[in-house]
Amino acid sequence: MINVMAPINPLGYGVAGLNITKALSKLSDVALFPIGDVEVTSQEDADAVKLCLENKNKFDAKAPCVRIWHQFSMAEQIGNGLRCGFPIFELDAFNDVELHHLNSLDKIFVCSEWAKEVVHQNLYNHYKRLDLDSNIHVVPLGVDTSIFKNSKTNDSNSTRFINIGKWEYRKGHDVLVEAFNKAFEVEDDVELYMMNHNPFLNKEQEREWVDLYKTSKLGDKITILPRVSTHSQVAEIMSQMDCGVFPSRAEGWNLEAIEMLALGKQLIITDYSAHTEFCTNKNSMLIPIEKKESAYDGIWFHGQGRWAEIGDSQIDVMVEHMRKVHSSNKEPNQAGIQAGNSFSWENSASKILSKVSC
């Protein structure tokens, strides 16, 4: 048996928690201790989660516990077995509280080699630990290829770009609109779709982002999509697109990017942070990052650590990539499909189990 503490909901951590729990339950008995309210969108997910919740009543106190949650909240664990944490983070530095919580763990799981290096460097610099190589393990997240599979294409004559991810400066939404308006003119047959509802913003903050796009030169070619409730609906929308554009300054994984690849879509994305685990120059149109800057947006990030600096040269590269997509024959991204098939939730679960059982 393995004890799992994780949120189960449609948000970032919740998606990882749900899919890892489901995959683990096919390989081992799982006692699930949810963080927050449980939210599922299908009967299949409900049945799988129900069984794992019932196992709470007979949890094994000596079994390993994996907590899929923020790096500043790793103290709570189930039982007295192996204590494992699985934080998903975007920055290259931790504060003292985060370091203390991470250092308390027996094993640390991270999504990417980039994240492993960040944890290793921070913990070594702070605590001079010599056992880090054997206790920090890369467990890439997955994509559900039964949903995100190359089956449909854009049935319109226009070239369709899309960005998905809550409105945030970190995700480069300030520069994406600039690049789109610089890449094309009113007469060009292009469209940009934005699905970016952020539940943590107030209406005025949300409106500022929407207005930035809709009042721009090509505002009539930009569609703001509402949030949808299921991954099947997300896949249906993605399937009608040609290219995903993600000029992010930092990501903890970027699930939507790998989902676009799995669908065989083109991908324009920064060459920095966790998504470098699956984005390469063979499957993606990379935006080279030359420098990093202080991670500051005045809302969520206040200068702790650094992230990618996106300047004029990065915007120009994004413009070139968007124009290239528009002028191409829009053939399926076979390298992207291959990448999508290489990252499964079953693989994530297997890697976790292999590290807690040794």
C-alpha positions in Angstrom: 0.0 0.0 0.0 1.0 3.6 -0.5 -0.5 6.6 1.3 -1.2 9.6 -1.0 -2.0 13.2 0.2 -3.1 15.4 -2.8 -5.8 17.7 -4.0 -8.3 16.2 -6.4 -9.8 19.0 -8.5 -9.6 20.6 -12.0 -6.7 22.9 -11.0 -3.0 22.3 -11.6 -2.1 20.3 -8.4 -5.5 18.7 -8.5 -5.1 17.4 -12.0 -1.7 15.9 -11.1 -3.1 14.5 -7.8 -6.1 12.8 -9.6 -4.1 11.3 -12.4 -1.2 10.0 -10.3 -3.7 8.6 -7.8 -5.6 6.8 -10.5 -2.4 5.4 -12.1 -1.0 4.3 -8.7 -4.3 2.5 -7.9 -3.8 0.2 -10.9 -0.4 -0.9 -9.5 -0.9 -0.8 -5.7 -3.5 -0.3 -3.0 -3.8 3.5 -2.4 -5.1 5.2 0.7 -6.0 8.7 -0.4 -6.1 11.6 2.0 -7.4 14.5 -0.1 -6.2 18.1 0.4 -9.4 20.2 0.2 -12.7 19.2 -1.3 -12.8 16.5 -3.9 -14.0 17.6 -7.4 -14.2 15.1 -10.3 -15.9 15.5 -13.7 -16.6 11.9 -14.7 -18.1 8.7 -13.2 -14.9 6.8 -14.0 -12.8 9.3 -11.9 -15.4 9.2 -9.2 -15.3 5.4 -8.9 -11.5 5.4 -8.8 -11.3 8.1 -6.2 -14.0 6.5 -4.1 -12.1 3.3 -3.8 -8.9 5.1 -2.7 -10.8 7.2 -0.2 -12.3 4.0 1.3 -8.8 2.7 1.8 -8.2 5.5 4.3 -10.0 3.4 6.9 -7.4 0.6 6.6 -4.2 2.7 5.8 -0.9 1.2 6.6 1.0 3.4 9.0 4.3 1.9 7.9 3.7 2.4 4.2 5.4 5.3 2.3 3.4 8.6 2.1 3.6 10.9 -1.0 2.4 14.4 -0.5 1.7 16.2 -3.8 1.6 19.8 -2.7 3.4 23.1 -2.3 7.0 23.0 -1.1 6.2 25.2 1.9 3.7 22.6 3.3 5.3 19.3 3.6 5.0 18.8 7.4 1.8 16.8 7.3 2.3 13.2 6.4 0.4 10.0 7.0 1.9 7.3 9.3 5.6 6.9 10.1 6.8 5.3 6.9 9.0 6.9 4.2 8.1 10.7 3.9 8.0 11.8 0.3 7.1 15.2 -1.2 6.1 16.1 -4.7 6.2 19.9 -5.1 5.5 21.6 -8.4 7.3 25.0 -8.6 8.3 27.6 -11.1 11.2 29.5 -9.6 14.9 28.8 -9.1 15.1 29.7 -5.4 13.3 28.8 -2.1 12.8 30.8 1.1 13.8 29.5 4.5 10.4 27.9 5.2 10.4 26.1 1.9 13.9 24.9 2.4 13.1 23.6 5.9 10.1 21.7 4.7 11.9 20.2 1.7 14.9 19.2 3.9 12.6 17.3 6.3 11.6 14.8 3.5 13.2 11.4 3.0 12.6 11.6 -0.8 11.7 14.5 -3.1 9.9 14.0 -6.4 10.1 16.7 -9.1 8.7 17.0 -12.6 11.9 17.7 -14.5 15.7 17.7 -14.6 15.5 21.5 -14.4 13.5 21.2 -11.1 15.9 18.6 -9.8 18.9 20.9 -10.3 17.0 23.7 -8.6 16.2 21.6 -5.5 19.7 20.1 -5.4 21.5 23.4 -5.6 19.3 25.1 -3.0 19.4 22.3 -0.5 23.1 21.8 -0.9 23.9 25.5 -0.6 21.8 25.8 2.5 22.3 22.5 4.3 25.4 21.0 2.6 23.6 17.7 2.3 25.6 15.0 0.5 22.8 12.5 0.0 20.8 14.6 -2.5 21.6 12.6 -5.7 20.0 9.5 -4.2 17.0 11.2 -2.7 15.8 13.7 -5.4 14.0 11.9 -8.3 12.6 13.1 -11.6 9.0 11.9 -12.1 7.7 13.6 -15.2 3.9 14.2 -15.3 1.8 12.7 -18.0 -0.8 13.3 -20.6 -4.0 11.2 -21.1 -3.6 10.1 -24.7 -7.0 8.5 -24.7 -8.4 12.0 -24.7 -5.6 14.1 -26.2 -4.9 12.1 -29.4 -4.4 13.2 -33.0 -7.8 12.7 -34.5 -9.2 16.1 -35.6 -7.8 19.1 -37.4 -8.7 22.8 -37.9 -11.6 22.7 -40.3 -11.4 26.4 -41.2 -9.3 28.2 -43.7 -7.7 30.5 -41.1 -4.6 29.7 -39.0 -5.6 29.3 -35.4 -3.3 30.0 -32.4 -4.3 29.3 -28.8 -3.0 29.9 -25.3 -4.4 28.2 -22.3 -3.4 29.0 -18.7 -4.7 31.5 -16.1 -4.1 35.2 -16.8 -0.7 35.9 -15.4 2.4 38.0 -16.2 4.5 34.8 -15.5 2.8 33.1 -18.4 3.8 35.9 -20.8 0.4 37.1 -21.6 1.7 40.7 -21.7 4.0 39.8 -24.6 1.9 37.3 -26.5 -0.6 40.0 -27.6 2.3 42.2 -28.7 3.8 39.4 -30.8 0.5 38.5 -32.4 -0.2 42.1 -33.4 3.3 42.5 -34.7 3.2 39.2 -36.7 0.1 39.9 -38.7 -2.1 42.5 -40.3 -5.8 42.9 -40.4 -6.1 41.3 -43.8 -4.2 38.1 -42.7 -6.4 35.1 -42.2 -5.4 34.3 -38.6 -7.1 33.9 -35.2 -5.9 33.8 -31.6 -7.9 32.0 -29.0 -7.3 32.7 -25.3 -8.6 30.4 -22.5 -7.3 32.1 -19.4 -9.8 32.5 -16.7 -8.0 33.0 -13.3 -10.2 32.3 -10.3 -7.8 34.2 -8.1 -8.3 37.5 -9.9 -11.1 40.0 -9.2 -13.3 41.2 -12.0 -11.4 44.4 -12.6 -8.1 42.5 -12.9 -9.6 40.0 -15.3 -11.1 42.8 -17.4 -7.7 44.5 -17.7 -6.3 41.4 -19.3 -9.3 41.0 -21.6 -9.2 44.6 -22.7 -5.4 44.4 -23.4 -6.3 41.8 -26.1 -9.7 42.9 -27.4 -8.7 46.6 -27.8 -5.5 45.8 -29.6 -5.0 46.2 -33.4 -6.1 42.7 -34.1 -8.7 42.5 -31.4 -11.4 41.4 -33.8 -9.3 38.3 -34.5 -9.0 37.4 -30.9 -11.5 35.2 -29.1 -11.7 35.0 -25.3 -12.9 31.5 -24.4 -14.7 30.7 -21.1 -13.3 28.0 -18.9 -14.7 24.5 -19.6 -15.3 21.8 -17.0 -13.8 18.6 -18.5 -10.5 17.6 -20.2 -12.5 16.2 -23.1 -13.9 19.7 -23.8 -10.4 21.1 -23.6 -9.2 18.5 -26.1 -12.1 19.2 -28.4 -11.1 22.9 -28.5 -7.4 22.2 -28.9 -8.2 19.8 -31.8 -9.6 22.8 -33.8 -6.3 24.7 -33.4 -3.1 24.8 -35.4 -0.6 26.0 -32.9 -0.2 26.6 -29.2 1.8 29.7 -28.1 3.3 29.7 -24.6 5.8 32.6 -24.0 6.0 31.7 -20.4 8.7 33.1 -18.1 8.6 30.0 -15.8 6.5 26.9 -15.5 6.2 24.0 -13.0 5.3 21.6 -15.9 2.9 23.2 -18.5 0.3 20.5 -19.0 -1.5 22.3 -21.8 1.8 22.4 -23.8 2.3 18.6 -23.8 -1.4 18.1 -24.5 -1.0 20.2 -27.6 2.0 18.1 -28.7 0.0 14.9 -28.1 -2.7 16.2 -30.4 0.0 16.7 -33.1 -0.2 20.5 -33.0 2.6 23.0 -33.5 4.1 24.5 -30.4 5.8 27.9 -29.8 7.3 28.0 -26.4 10.2 29.4 -24.3 13.3 27.3 -23.9 13.3 27.5 -20.1 12.1 25.8 -16.9 10.2 22.6 -16.4 8.7 22.1 -19.9 12.2 21.7 -21.3 11.7 18.1 -20.1 9.5 17.5 -23.1 9.9 20.5 -25.4 12.9 20.1 -27.8 13.9 21.7 -31.1 12.5 18.6 -32.8 9.0 18.9 -31.6 8.7 22.6 -30.7 9.5 26.1 -32.1 11.7 27.3 -29.2 12.1 30.8 -28.0 15.7 31.1 -26.8 16.2 32.7 -23.4 19.4 34.7 -23.1 19.1 36.0 -19.5 17.1 35.7 -16.4 15.5 38.5 -14.3 14.1 38.9 -10.8 10.7 37.1 -10.6 8.4 40.0 -9.9 4.8 40.8 -11.0 3.6 42.7 -7.9 0.8 40.2 -7.3 2.0 36.6 -6.9 5.7 37.0 -7.2 7.8 39.6 -5.3 11.4 39.0 -6.3 12.1 35.5 -4.7 14.2 33.8 -7.4 14.5 34.5 -11.1 12.7 33.6 -14.3 13.2 34.0 -18.0 13.7 37.6 -19.2 11.5 38.2 -22.3 12.7 41.1 -24.4 12.5 42.4 -27.9 14.6 39.6 -29.3 12.3 36.9 -27.8 9.3 38.7 -29.2 10.9 38.9 -32.6 11.5 35.1 -32.6 7.9 34.5 -31.5 6.8 36.7 -34.4 8.9 34.7 -36.9 7.6 31.4 -35.5 3.9 32.5 -35.8 4.5 33.7 -39.4 6.1 30.3 -40.2 3.1 28.4 -38.8 0.7 30.6 -40.9 2.7 30.0 -44.1 3.1 26.2 -43.5 1.0 23.3 -44.8 -0.2 22.6 -41.2 0.8 18.9 -41.3 0.5 17.0 -38.0 3.5 17.5 -35.7 4.7 13.9 -35.6 7.5 14.6 -33.2 5.0 16.2 -30.9 2.7 13.1 -31.0 5.7 11.0 -30.2 6.6 13.2 -27.2 3.0 13.0 -26.0 3.0 9.2 -26.1 6.3 9.2 -24.2 4.8 10.9 -21.1 2.0 8.9 -19.4 0.5 9.0 -16.0 1.2 5.3 -15.8 4.9 6.0 -16.2 4.7 8.7 -13.4 3.1 6.1 -11.1 5.7 3.4 -11.9 8.6 5.8 -11.2 7.1 6.7 -7.9 6.6 3.2 -6.8 10.1 2.2 -7.9 11.6 4.8 -5.7 9.5 4.2 -2.5 9.9 0.4 -2.6 13.7 0.3 -2.9 
